[in-house]
Amino acid sequence: MGKLIKMGTTAWHLTVLLQGDDDPRIEMKRKLVEQKSYAFINKWKTRKDYLEQPAILKQALDEYEAWNRHCGTDGDEGYYFTLRTQQNQNDPTLKAKFNKIEEFSRRLQNDIQFFYLRIGTIPQKKQKRFLAYKGLKEYRHFLERIFAESRYLLSEAEERILNLKASTSYLNWVKMTSGFLVKEEREVTSENARKELKTFAEITSMMTSRNKVVRDSASRAFNGILSKHVEVAEAEINAILANKIVDDELRKMPRPDLSRHISDDIDSEIVDALIRAVSERFAIPSQFYALKAKLMGVRKLQYHERNVEYGNIEKSYSYGKSVKLIERVFKKLDHTFTDIFTRFRDNGQIDVYPRKGKASGAFCMHHLISQPTYILLNHTGKLQDVLTLAHELGHGINNELMRENQNALNFGAPLSTAEVASTFMEDFVLQELINESDDDSRLAIMVNKLSDDVSTIFRQVACYRFEQELHQAYRQKGYLSKEEIGKLFQRNMAAYMGKAVEQSPGSENWWVYWGHIRYFFYVYSYASGLLISKYLQNSVKKNPQFIEKVKEFLSAGLSDSPKNIFEKLGVGITDKSFWDRGLEEVENLLRETTALARRLGKFKR
């Protein structure tokens, strides 16, 4: 057997997948995945009748669903080694096993993708007949998604060519820029006032230090690194913008962001309404930064100081204390949430504490619908760790509700709503923390919460608008210099930050490291997820029975579009006023925070 995996309620129990890193059943399980995959492939690869007759398509989809439910392209082995590499990122043996199963999975995925692509070739005249067939009811939206995407898909051979060129024309460029950045090290002033050599990631983190000498030193180093690589980034961004045009023209996409909207199962008019609503309320973040500048005793915040934590919350939250607090909040909302949390803890589905080699940060992971959800934390007793646990549990609860109510083809959340459950749970826990804190701690929590909301909603929408202008300008000019890109970037950032944040020298290059813009137009989803969450939170506060509607929403998965799911709740998310209601929640918190700061005498009127 390989290395033993730590057991107990604070570490993952992975034995439901494999007994260990060297489980003798690995080869057998892999062969079984291969056999089941090729049984499906060989049965349907040469057949066309399922593209003609709804009843036969029903049979094919039932078999495809069963394959997705129990098998997929990598089965238990792929999930197991994905999780193990997160527990120990420095083990070359684990990396080798992970790479091997990933290669195996990629081959199977390439061989089975014909089924999805060919369903998309069903002529539009026949699509309505398939969608109206009662036997296909549970797969209706799965088919609707394929049909919507198929309008812009090419032939199988052409799609294969686009897949093959993706690495050289896109991924390698993106990896080049990020690869140069992560290799950088610079001397910066650390907390002990000594000059120390720090990595790019460490420097990025140090820019939010409460110690001004430290954060200013880190900022100079950070800007120096970006300046060094800005010409490379200029070539990279122009290359991937050119590749995007090629893809969009081949697919006859009328606007650069349409492919994102289709893949996210959301109408462009909904995203347009969101972007318009948030942009019209840029006064909110401007007022927040003015408040934060006053609280920090400065006339203006420097660009890198926007996210410096305000206040100093000394209270410690052990994992046990965090669990009790979250359980208390969940019980008030719905016992189902508490039951799911209890299962996660009892079954070893949460890996709690940091240790050498373990991945940093936190995540909630799911794979096949038949496999457990696992949550990774790095709990150190800070207030933020409590919120992180609540956030990841939100994702986990979302997974379990979908698992109980959906088939394997509808298991998952579209990007546009993926963060709803997590922020919903996190914000209710945050409110509990605010209620039980003294005034100074309450102010600190509220200011830092506003900082997060501003970054999640307004900054991401400003970034989306920057992307829109970037793609438009490139398509007009054919090439953009680093200076032109920098001006576009600064103008869009200044639009939401307002006059209380200085567009400091060097900030014109911050687009260089912002990976989001390389993955084209997905940043809107941060804003949509949080604003939808705020709407649901407010509805529950007004009427606790509305939690049943929330559960209904969280159970829906991919069974329908977000637009239709909300219409069933009596809400139209194409209406700008829907997004305005969520923005009012942020504005109300800003008013309460400002009033509390005044009452505590934190700044003069």
C-alpha positions in Angstrom: 0.0 0.0 0.0 1.1 3.6 -0.5 1.2 6.3 2.1 -1.6 6.1 4.6 -4.2 8.9 4.4 -4.8 10.6 7.7 -8.3 9.6 9.0 -10.6 11.5 11.4 -13.3 14.1 11.1 -10.8 16.9 10.2 -9.2 15.1 7.2 -10.6 13.5 4.0 -11.7 9.9 4.0 -11.0 8.8 0.4 -11.4 5.1 0.9 -14.9 5.3 -0.8 -12.9 6.0 -4.0 -9.7 4.0 -3.5 -8.1 2.2 -0.5 -4.8 4.1 -1.0 -2.3 5.4 -3.5 -1.3 1.9 -4.6 -4.7 0.2 -4.4 -4.3 -3.0 -6.4 -7.8 -2.3 -8.0 -6.5 0.8 -9.9 -5.8 -1.1 -13.1 -9.0 -3.0 -12.9 -11.0 0.1 -12.3 -9.3 1.9 -15.2 -10.0 -1.1 -17.6 -13.7 -1.0 -16.4 -13.9 2.7 -17.3 -12.4 2.0 -20.7 -14.7 -1.0 -21.4 -17.8 0.9 -20.5 -16.7 4.0 -22.5 -16.0 2.0 -25.6 -19.1 -0.1 -25.2 -21.1 3.2 -25.6 -18.8 4.6 -28.3 -18.8 1.4 -30.4 -22.6 1.1 -30.1 -23.5 4.6 -31.2 -20.5 5.8 -33.3 -21.8 4.5 -36.6 -25.5 4.9 -35.9 -27.6 7.8 -37.2 -31.1 6.6 -36.1 -30.9 8.5 -32.8 -30.6 11.7 -34.8 -33.9 10.9 -36.6 -36.1 9.3 -33.9 -36.7 10.8 -30.5 -37.4 7.4 -28.9 -34.0 6.1 -29.9 -32.3 9.3 -28.8 -34.0 8.7 -25.4 -32.4 5.2 -25.2 -29.0 6.7 -26.2 -29.3 9.5 -23.6 -30.2 7.1 -20.9 -27.1 5.1 -21.6 -25.0 8.3 -21.8 -26.4 9.5 -18.5 -25.6 6.2 -16.8 -22.0 6.5 -18.2 -21.7 10.0 -16.8 -23.2 8.9 -13.5 -21.0 6.0 -12.7 -18.0 6.2 -15.0 -17.1 9.3 -16.9 -13.6 9.4 -18.6 -11.6 8.7 -15.4 -13.9 7.1 -12.8 -12.9 6.9 -9.1 -9.2 7.0 -10.0 -9.2 10.4 -11.6 -11.1 12.0 -8.7 -9.0 10.3 -6.1 -5.7 11.4 -7.5 -7.0 14.9 -8.2 -7.8 15.2 -4.5 -4.5 13.5 -3.4 -2.4 16.0 -5.4 -4.2 18.8 -3.5 -3.3 17.1 -0.2 0.4 16.8 -1.2 1.5 19.0 -4.1 5.2 18.1 -3.7 4.9 14.3 -4.2 6.3 13.5 -7.7 4.8 9.9 -7.5 1.3 11.4 -7.0 1.9 13.9 -9.9 2.9 11.1 -12.2 -0.2 9.0 -11.4 -2.4 12.1 -11.8 -0.8 12.9 -15.2 -1.3 9.3 -16.3 -5.0 9.2 -15.6 -5.4 12.7 -17.0 -3.9 11.5 -20.3 -6.1 8.5 -20.3 -9.2 10.7 -19.6 -8.3 13.1 -22.4 -8.1 10.3 -25.0 -11.5 9.0 -23.9 -13.0 12.5 -24.0 -11.8 13.0 -27.6 -13.3 9.6 -28.6 -16.7 10.1 -27.1 -17.3 13.8 -27.9 -18.8 12.8 -31.3 -22.1 12.0 -29.5 -22.5 15.6 -28.2 -21.5 17.1 -31.4 -23.7 15.0 -33.6 -26.8 15.8 -31.5 -26.1 19.4 -32.4 -26.4 18.5 -36.1 -30.2 17.6 -35.8 -31.7 20.2 -38.2 -33.6 23.1 -36.6 -36.8 22.0 -38.3 -36.6 18.7 -36.3 -35.4 20.1 -33.0 -38.9 21.1 -31.9 -40.2 17.6 -32.4 -37.4 16.2 -30.2 -37.9 18.8 -27.5 -41.7 18.1 -27.4 -41.2 14.4 -27.1 -42.4 13.4 -23.6 -39.9 10.7 -23.2 -37.1 13.3 -23.4 -38.6 15.6 -20.8 -35.8 15.1 -18.3 -33.2 15.8 -21.0 -35.0 18.7 -22.5 -32.7 21.5 -21.3 -29.6 19.4 -21.9 -30.8 19.3 -25.6 -31.7 23.0 -25.6 -28.2 23.8 -24.5 -26.7 21.6 -27.3 -29.0 23.1 -29.9 -28.2 26.7 -28.8 -24.4 26.0 -29.0 -24.7 24.0 -32.2 -25.8 27.1 -34.2 -22.2 28.2 -33.9 -20.4 24.8 -34.0 -18.5 23.7 -37.1 -18.1 20.1 -38.5 -16.4 17.4 -36.4 -13.2 17.7 -38.4 -13.2 21.5 -38.1 -13.9 21.4 -34.4 -10.9 19.0 -34.0 -8.7 21.5 -35.9 -9.8 24.3 -33.6 -9.1 22.1 -30.5 -5.6 21.2 -31.8 -4.7 24.8 -32.6 -5.9 26.1 -29.2 -2.6 25.3 -27.4 -0.3 27.1 -29.9 -2.6 30.0 -30.7 -4.0 30.6 -27.2 -3.0 28.5 -24.2 0.8 28.7 -24.8 0.7 32.5 -25.0 -1.3 32.8 -21.8 1.0 30.3 -20.0 4.1 32.3 -21.2 3.1 35.5 -19.5 1.9 33.9 -16.3 5.0 31.7 -16.3 7.3 34.7 -16.5 5.5 36.4 -13.7 5.5 33.5 -11.2 9.3 33.0 -11.7 10.0 36.6 -10.5 11.6 37.3 -7.1 12.3 40.8 -5.7 13.7 42.2 -2.5 11.0 43.9 -0.4 10.8 45.3 3.1 9.1 42.6 5.3 7.2 42.9 8.6 10.5 42.7 10.6 11.8 45.8 8.7 14.5 43.8 6.9 14.9 43.4 3.2 14.0 39.9 2.1 13.7 38.1 -1.2 10.0 37.3 -1.9 8.2 35.5 -4.7 5.7 37.2 -7.0 2.8 35.6 -5.1 4.2 36.7 -1.7 4.7 40.2 -3.1 1.1 40.3 -4.3 -0.1 39.4 -0.8 2.1 41.9 0.9 0.5 44.8 -0.9 -2.5 44.5 1.4 -0.3 44.5 4.6 -1.5 46.9 7.4 2.1 48.1 7.6 2.4 51.0 5.1 6.2 50.5 4.7 5.7 46.9 3.8 2.8 47.4 1.3 4.5 50.4 -0.4 7.7 48.4 -0.8 5.7 45.4 -2.2 3.9 47.7 -4.6 7.2 49.1 -6.0 8.5 45.6 -6.5 5.2 44.4 -8.1 5.0 47.4 -10.5 8.7 46.8 -11.4 7.9 43.1 -12.3 4.9 44.2 -14.5 6.9 46.9 -16.2 9.6 44.3 -17.0 7.1 42.0 -18.7 4.6 44.5 -20.2 6.1 44.2 -23.7 5.8 40.4 -23.7 2.2 40.8 -22.4 1.5 43.2 -25.2 2.5 40.6 -27.8 0.6 37.9 -25.9 -2.7 39.8 -25.6 -2.7 40.9 -29.2 -2.0 37.3 -30.3 -4.9 35.9 -28.3 -7.2 38.7 -29.4 -6.3 37.8 -33.0 -7.1 34.2 -32.4 -10.4 35.1 -30.8 -11.4 37.0 -34.0 -10.6 33.9 -36.1 -12.7 31.7 -33.9 -15.6 34.2 -33.8 -15.6 34.7 -37.5 -15.5 31.0 -38.3 -18.4 30.4 -35.9 -20.2 33.6 -37.1 -20.4 35.0 -33.6 -22.0 38.5 -33.9 -20.4 39.8 -30.7 -17.1 38.9 -28.8 -18.9 37.9 -25.6 -21.6 35.7 -27.1 -19.6 32.4 -26.8 -19.3 33.0 -23.1 -23.0 33.6 -22.7 -23.9 30.5 -24.6 -21.5 28.3 -22.6 -22.9 29.8 -19.4 -26.5 29.2 -20.4 -27.5 32.9 -20.0 -29.0 35.3 -22.4 -26.9 38.3 -23.6 -29.8 40.6 -22.6 -29.5 39.5 -19.0 -25.7 40.2 -18.9 -26.3 43.5 -20.6 -28.9 44.5 -18.0 -26.5 43.5 -15.2 -23.6 45.5 -16.6 -25.9 48.5 -17.2 -27.4 48.4 -13.7 -24.0 48.1 -11.9 -22.3 50.7 -14.1 -25.1 53.2 -13.3 -24.3 52.7 -9.5 -20.6 53.3 -9.6 -21.2 56.1 -7.0 -21.5 53.3 -4.4 -17.8 52.1 -4.7 -16.6 55.7 -5.1 -18.4 56.6 -1.8 -17.0 53.5 -0.1 -13.4 54.3 -1.0 -13.9 57.9 0.2 -15.1 56.4 3.5 -12.1 54.0 3.7 -9.7 56.8 3.0 -11.1 58.8 5.9 -11.0 55.8 8.2 -7.3 55.2 7.2 -6.6 58.9 7.8 -5.5 59.7 4.2 -6.8 62.1 1.5 -6.5 59.4 -1.1 -5.9 55.7 -1.2 -3.0 54.6 -3.4 -4.0 52.2 -6.1 -2.6 49.2 -4.2 -4.2 50.1 -0.9 -7.8 49.6 -1.9 -8.0 46.1 -0.2 -6.0 46.8 2.9 -7.9 45.3 5.8 -9.4 47.9 8.2 -9.3 47.4 11.9 -7.8 44.5 13.9 -10.1 41.7 14.9 -8.3 39.8 17.6 -11.0 37.3 18.4 -10.0 33.7 17.5 -12.3 31.1 16.0 -11.2 27.5 16.5 -12.6 25.0 14.0 -15.0 23.6 16.7 -16.2 27.1 17.5 -16.7 27.9 13.8 -18.7 24.7 13.4 -21.0 25.5 16.2 -21.6 29.1 15.0 -22.3 27.9 11.4 -24.6 25.1 12.7 -26.6 27.7 14.6 -27.0 29.9 11.5 -28.0 26.9 9.3 -30.6 25.7 11.8 -32.3 29.0 11.6 -32.4 28.8 7.9 -33.3 25.1 7.3 -32.5 21.8 9.0 -31.5 20.4 5.6 -28.5 22.6 5.5 -27.4 21.4 9.0 -28.0 17.8 8.1 -25.7 18.0 5.0 -23.0 19.8 7.0 -23.2 17.0 9.6 -22.8 14.3 6.9 -19.8 16.1 5.5 -18.1 16.2 9.0 -19.0 12.6 10.0 -18.0 11.1 6.7 -14.6 12.8 6.5 -15.4 15.1 3.5 -13.7 18.2 5.0 -9.9 18.5 5.1 -9.5 21.3 7.7 -6.0 22.2 8.8 -2.9 23.5 6.8 0.1 21.3 6.6 3.3 21.0 4.5 2.6 20.3 0.9 -1.1 20.9 1.1 -2.7 23.2 -1.5 -3.3 26.8 -0.2 -6.7 28.5 0.0 -10.0 26.6 0.0 -12.3 24.9 -2.4 -15.3 22.6 -2.7 -15.0 19.9 -5.3 -17.4 17.5 -6.9 -16.9 15.1 -9.9 -19.4 12.4 -10.9 -22.9 12.6 -9.4 -22.3 9.2 -7.8 -19.2 10.4 -5.9 -19.0 12.4 -2.6 -18.3 16.1 -2.4 -15.0 17.1 -0.7 -14.1 20.5 0.9 -10.5 21.7 1.4 -9.8 24.4 4.0 -6.7 25.8 5.6 -8.3 26.8 9.0 -6.0 28.9 11.2 -8.6 30.4 13.6 -9.1 33.8 11.9 -12.5 35.3 11.3 -12.1 34.9 7.6 -11.7 31.2 8.1 -15.2 31.0 9.5 -16.6 32.8 6.4 -14.5 30.5 4.1 -16.0 27.4 5.8 -19.5 28.9 5.3 -18.7 29.8 1.7 -17.5 26.3 0.7 -20.3 24.6 2.6 -22.7 26.7 0.4 -21.1 25.1 -2.6 -21.4 21.7 -0.9 -25.0 22.1 0.0 -25.7 23.2 -3.6 -24.0 20.0 -4.9 -26.0 17.8 -2.5 -29.4 19.3 -3.4 -28.6 18.9 -7.1 -27.5 15.3 -6.5 -30.8 14.5 -4.8 -33.0 16.1 -7.6 -31.2 15.9 -10.9 -29.8 13.3 -13.3 -26.1 13.2 -14.2 -26.5 15.4 -17.3 -28.1 18.2 -15.2 -25.7 17.9 -12.3 -23.8 21.2 -12.0 -24.4 24.9 -11.8 -24.0 27.4 -14.7 -21.2 29.9 -14.2 -23.7 32.7 -14.0 -25.2 31.3 -10.7 -22.3 29.2 -9.4 -21.5 31.6 -6.5 -25.1 32.1 -5.4 -25.2 29.3 -2.8 -21.7 30.1 -1.4 -22.3 33.8 -0.9 -25.8 33.2 0.4 -24.5 31.0 3.3 -21.5 33.2 3.9 -23.5 36.4 4.3 -25.9 34.9 6.8 -22.9 33.7 8.9 -21.3 37.1 8.5 -24.5 38.8 9.8 -24.3 36.5 12.9 -20.7 37.5 13.5 -21.7 41.2 13.2 -24.5 40.8 15.7 -22.3 39.2 18.3 -19.3 41.6 17.9 -18.5 44.8 19.9 -18.8 48.1 18.0 -15.1 48.4 16.9 -15.1 44.8 15.6 -18.5 45.3 14.0 -17.2 48.3 12.1 -14.1 46.4 10.9 -16.2 43.5 9.7 -18.6 45.8 7.9 -15.8 47.8 6.2 -14.1 44.6 5.1 -17.3 43.1 3.9 -18.0 46.2 1.8 -14.5 45.9 0.4 -15.2 42.3 -0.8 -18.6 43.3 -2.2 -17.1 46.2 -4.2 -14.4 43.9 -5.6 -16.8 41.2 -6.4 -19.5 43.3 -8.0 -18.2 46.7 -9.2 -14.5 45.8 -10.0 -15.6 42.8 -12.0 -18.1 44.8 -14.0 -15.5 47.5 -14.6 -13.2 44.6 -15.9 -16.0 43.4 -18.1 -16.4 46.8 -19.6 -12.6 47.0 -20.1 -12.7 43.7 -22.0 -15.5 44.9 -24.2 -13.5 48.1 -25.1 -10.3 46.0 -25.5 -11.9 43.6 -28.0 -13.7 46.5 -29.9 -10.5 48.6 -30.1 -8.4 45.7 -31.3 -11.0 44.8 -34.0 -10.9 48.4 -35.2 -7.1 48.9 -35.2 -5.7 45.5 -35.7 -3.0 46.0 -32.9 -2.9 47.7 -29.6 0.2 49.1 -27.9 0.8 48.6 -24.2 0.2 52.3 -23.7 -3.2 52.1 -25.5 -4.2 49.0 -23.4 -3.0 50.8 -20.2 -5.1 53.9 -20.9 -8.2 51.7 -21.6 -7.6 49.8 -18.3 -7.0 52.9 -16.1 -10.1 54.6 -17.5 -12.4 51.7 -16.7 -10.8 51.2 -13.2 -11.1 55.0 -12.4 -14.8 54.9 -13.4 -15.7 52.7 -10.4 -13.0 53.8 -7.9 -13.8 57.5 -8.1 -11.6 60.3 -6.9 -10.6 58.8 -3.5 -8.3 56.2 -5.2 -5.2 57.4 -6.9 -4.5 55.9 -10.3 -0.9 55.6 -9.2 2.1 55.3 -11.6 2.4 51.7 -12.6 -1.3 50.9 -12.2 -1.6 51.2 -16.0 0.1 47.8 -16.2 -2.0 45.9 -13.8 -3.9 44.2 -16.7 -0.6 42.3 -17.3 -1.2 39.9 -14.4 -5.0 39.9 -14.4 -5.6 36.3 -15.7 -9.4 36.8 -15.9 -9.2 38.8 -19.1 -7.4 35.9 -20.9 -10.4 33.7 -20.3 -12.8 36.2 -21.9 -15.8 37.7 -20.3 -16.4 35.4 -17.4 -16.0 38.1 -14.7 -19.6 39.1 -14.9 -20.5 35.9 -13.1 -18.9 37.1 -9.9 -21.3 40.1 -9.9 -24.3 38.1 -11.0 -23.8 35.4 -8.4 -23.5 37.8 -5.5 -26.4 40.1 -6.6 -28.7 37.1 -7.1 -27.6 35.8 -3.6 -28.4 39.2 -2.1 -31.9 39.2 -3.6 -32.5 35.7 -2.1 -31.1 36.7 1.2 -33.4 39.7 1.4 -36.4 37.6 0.4 -35.7 35.2 3.2 -35.2 38.0 5.8 -38.6 39.3 4.8 -40.3 35.9 4.7 -38.5 32.9 6.2 -40.7 30.6 4.3 -39.0 31.8 1.1 -36.2 29.4 2.0 -38.2 26.7 0.3 -37.9 28.7 -3.0 -34.1 29.0 -2.3 -33.8 25.3 -2.0 -35.8 24.8 -5.2 -33.4 27.1 -6.9 -30.3 25.4 -5.5 -31.8 22.0 -6.5 -32.3 23.0 -10.2 -28.8 22.5 -11.4 -28.7 22.5 -15.2 -32.3 21.4 -15.6 -33.3 24.8 -16.9 -31.8 28.2 -17.7 -31.3 30.7 -14.9 -33.8 32.9 -16.6 -36.5 30.3 -16.6 -35.7 29.1 -13.0 -36.2 32.7 -11.8 -39.4 33.2 -13.7 -40.7 30.2 -11.8 -39.9 32.1 -8.6 -41.8 35.1 -10.0 -38.6 37.1 -10.8 -37.4 38.5 -14.1 -33.6 38.8 -14.2 -33.7 40.4 -17.6 -35.2 43.5 -15.8 -32.5 46.0 -14.7 -34.6 46.6 -11.5 -33.8 43.1 -10.3 -30.1 43.9 -10.2 -30.9 47.3 -8.6 -32.5 45.5 -5.7 -29.3 43.7 -4.9 -27.2 46.9 -5.3 -29.5 48.6 -2.8 -28.4 46.0 -0.2 -24.8 47.1 -0.8 -25.8 50.7 -0.5 -27.7 50.1 2.7 -24.6 48.4 4.2 -22.5 51.4 3.2 -25.0 53.8 4.9 -25.0 51.7 8.1 -21.2 51.5 8.1 -20.8 55.2 7.6 -23.3 56.0 10.4 -21.5 53.6 12.8 -18.1 55.1 12.0 -19.5 58.6 12.7 -21.1 57.4 16.0 -17.8 56.0 17.1 -16.0 59.2 16.2 -13.7 57.6 13.6 -13.6 60.8 11.5 -15.0 64.3 11.7 -18.1 65.3 9.9 
